[in-house]
C-alpha cells in the first residue's frame, strides 16, 4: 500500500471515531437526535371551562438500535394558537397566558432530556370562553437548541408505520367550540374536536 492510501484510510478511521460519543449502556452513539411531534390531543367538557392540550415529543432513533442515537438535551416545545369565528374566515393569532400573568404568541414548554425512542409528554390547560374554531400548532425544539439529524421535521407528525419517516402533515389540532356542552378527544389520526 502506498503512502497516500495509508494516509487516506487512517483519516477516515479518525473521522469515524470522532463522530462517535459514549452514551447510556456504554454503547457508541453515532447518530444525532431527531425531535418530532408524536401526538397532540385535547379534552374539553364545555364552553367556559378549561381545555387540556396533551403533547408528546419523541426522539426518533437513527437506526433500529436506539443505543446508537444521542440523547436530545433539554429543549423547548412551542405551542401557538389561532382562532376564527366561522370556518370560512381567516385564522387570527391568539395570545396565550404564559402562567406568570403575561401573554405570548408562542408558549414555550420545557422538555427534559429525551433518550432515543422515548417521549416527553406535557399537558397545558387553557380557558375557552368564546364560541368558534381554534387551531393549536406544535413545534418540537422551537428555539433550535438541539443539533439534530433533520431540522425540517420539528413541526410534523411522525408516521405510525415508521419511527424514522415523518408525514408532511403539520402538527396541528383543530377544535370547534359550540354553545352546547359536550366531550370529544382528538389525535393525529382524527384531529377535530367538536364540543356540542
C-alpha atoms as one frame of an Amber mdcrd trajectory, in Angstrom:
protein
   0.000   0.000   0.000   1.493   3.297  -0.933   1.743   6.224   1.481  -1.211
   8.221   0.027  -3.664   5.363   0.505  -2.489   4.762   4.061  -2.979   8.416
   4.996  -6.473   8.454   3.452  -7.586   5.302   5.265  -6.264   6.471   8.634
  -8.007   9.851   8.165 -11.352   8.138   7.519 -10.953   5.976  10.629 -10.176
   9.051  12.747 -13.256  10.870  11.388 -15.469   7.888  12.155 -14.255   7.698
  15.763 -14.545  11.478  16.186 -18.269  11.248  15.255 -18.966   8.660  17.984
 -19.827   9.654  21.520 -20.339   7.401  24.520 -23.990   7.151  25.508 -26.054
   5.185  28.046 -25.422   1.446  28.333 -21.811   2.116  27.272 -22.623   1.960
  23.552 -21.405   4.152  20.726 -23.868   6.919  19.775 -23.219   7.698  16.118
 -26.484   9.420  15.129 -27.622  12.879  16.159 -31.034  13.037  17.871 -34.131
  13.893  15.825 -37.090  15.515  17.589 -40.643  15.479  16.205 -44.221  15.666
  17.440 -45.557  12.209  18.296 -49.102  13.236  19.259 -51.356  16.175  20.105
 -54.741  15.610  21.699 -57.217  17.582  23.766 -60.164  17.324  26.112 -62.788
  19.901  26.954 -66.035  19.424  28.795 -67.926  22.585  27.889 -67.802  26.209
  26.872 -66.439  28.498  29.629 -64.293  25.713  31.049 -60.686  24.734  30.545
 -59.295  22.731  27.665 -56.297  20.479  28.221 -53.843  20.100  25.339 -51.715
  16.954  25.617 -48.400  16.939  23.736 -45.839  14.200  23.167 -42.407  14.876
  21.648 -40.246  11.938  20.512 -36.541  11.488  19.796 -36.622   9.342  16.648
 -33.855   6.716  16.604 -31.401   6.895  13.701 -31.327   3.111  13.384 -33.039
   0.023  14.759 -30.562   0.166  17.645 -31.723   3.187  19.682 -28.464   2.939
  21.628 -26.732   4.444  18.570 -28.708   7.721  18.720 -27.628  10.542  21.005
 -29.821  11.831  23.806 -31.629  15.081  22.957 -30.662  17.681  25.552 -33.068
  19.970  27.374 -35.148  21.880  24.829 -38.409  23.797  24.420 -41.573  22.848
  22.551 -43.518  25.755  21.052 -47.320  25.974  21.135 -49.179  28.640  19.151
 -52.936  29.173  18.902 -55.203  30.654  16.241 -58.929  31.497  16.259 -61.716
  32.158  13.785 -65.419  32.621  14.419 -66.620  30.830  11.254 -64.944  28.142
   9.081 -64.587  30.449   6.052 -62.911  33.287   7.969 -59.103  33.725   8.101
 -57.174  32.496  11.145 -56.116  35.140  13.697 -53.257  34.563  16.107 -54.258
  34.234  19.765 -52.111  35.435  22.668 -51.550  32.704  25.277 -51.210  33.231
  29.021 -47.649  32.295  29.978 -48.616  31.342  33.543 -46.964  34.377  35.121
 -49.538  36.984  34.121 -48.058  37.779  30.717 -49.254  36.906  27.233 -47.150
  35.473  24.419 -47.740  34.444  20.817 -45.772  31.214  21.367 -45.910  29.384
  24.668 -42.642  27.544  25.397 -42.803  24.221  27.262 -39.515  22.985  28.737
 -38.728  19.391  27.772 -36.235  17.255  29.717 -33.534  15.202  28.043 -35.177
  12.661  25.729 -33.488   9.302  25.079 -33.751   7.770  21.596 -37.142   6.146
  21.051 -38.564   7.816  24.161 -41.231  10.521  24.513 -41.651  13.591  26.666
 -45.316  14.251  27.485 -46.859  17.541  28.686 -50.355  18.832  29.416 -51.239
  22.522  29.147 -54.650  23.897  30.224 -56.433  26.925  28.747 -59.777  28.577
  29.456 -62.106  28.613  26.442 -64.908  31.156  26.735 -65.592  32.112  23.103
 -67.550  30.037  20.592 -65.650  29.353  17.376 -62.791  27.427  15.810 -59.364
  27.036  17.399 -56.141  25.723  15.885 -53.170  24.766  18.057 -49.814  24.288
  16.296 -46.908  22.450  17.903 -43.209  22.553  17.026 -40.514  20.472  18.711
 -37.232  22.214  19.557 -38.809  25.593  18.771 -35.669  27.553  19.720 -33.325
  25.216  17.765 -31.392  24.290  20.920 -30.663  20.680  19.885 -28.366  19.827
  16.971 -30.472  17.295  15.017 -30.179  14.942  12.052 -33.212  16.606  10.466
 -34.141  20.165  11.431 -37.052  20.272   8.952 -39.434  17.832  10.657 -39.914
  19.542  14.037 -43.424  20.737  13.180 -44.708  17.488  11.636 -46.237  14.305
  12.942 -44.284  11.088  12.953 -45.843   8.320  10.847 -47.197   5.448  12.930
 -45.697   2.917  10.493 -42.091   4.036  10.808 -40.029   5.630  13.548 -37.781
   7.372  11.009 -40.231   8.812   8.455 -42.486  11.811   9.001 -45.745  12.873
   7.477 -45.828  16.190   5.711 -48.923  16.926   7.811 -48.302  19.808  10.231
 -48.623  19.014  13.929 -51.890  20.858  14.468 -55.024  20.272  16.473 -58.337
  21.790  15.308 -61.134  22.378  17.805 -64.676  23.652  17.255 -66.329  25.013
  20.396 -70.130  25.286  20.111 -72.778  26.624  22.521 -73.902  23.233  23.857
 -71.546  21.384  26.250 -70.062  18.073  25.095 -66.934  15.921  25.044 -64.675
  14.530  22.331 -60.985  13.778  22.014 -58.684  14.151  19.034 -55.388  12.661
  17.957 -53.132  12.977  14.952 -55.269  10.494  13.033 -58.515  12.406  13.705
 -57.547  15.983  14.573 -61.012  17.549  15.020 -62.769  18.117  18.309 -66.388
  19.240  18.182 -67.787  20.383  21.506 -71.558  20.188  21.235
